[in-house]
């Protein structure tokens, strides 16, 4: 039987703290969502961001987890092949998978700022993942 790493509550807290710290440095009000590898929500924090950012952040994290790739990558694929939009994924930059080796253990989705800034905050969280 194959053994696969998974996120713990402590991992999620550490990743979320790094995202919140980066958002604070950038002085941005965003929502941060962290999912497990199947796209189920493990963490959500809305940092004075607009209400719609909750659904967008969760959608970005879910898409990154299920596609095992960034939502920026997915956004580019949809531009190249609009039929991919029918998959129903949030194809907007700001979602990143959390990988340990070749295993996806979860994902981060951030919403509330420019897409590049959302991804920058998600990247700070991903960098905090202890492998």
Secondary structure, DSSP 4 states (H G I P E B T S, - for coil): --------HHHHHHHHHHHHHHHHHHT---EEEEEETTS-EEEEEE-S--THHHHHHHHHHHHHHHHTS-HHHHHHHHHH-GGGGGG----SS-EEEEEETTEEEEEEEEESS-HHHHHHHHHHHHHT---
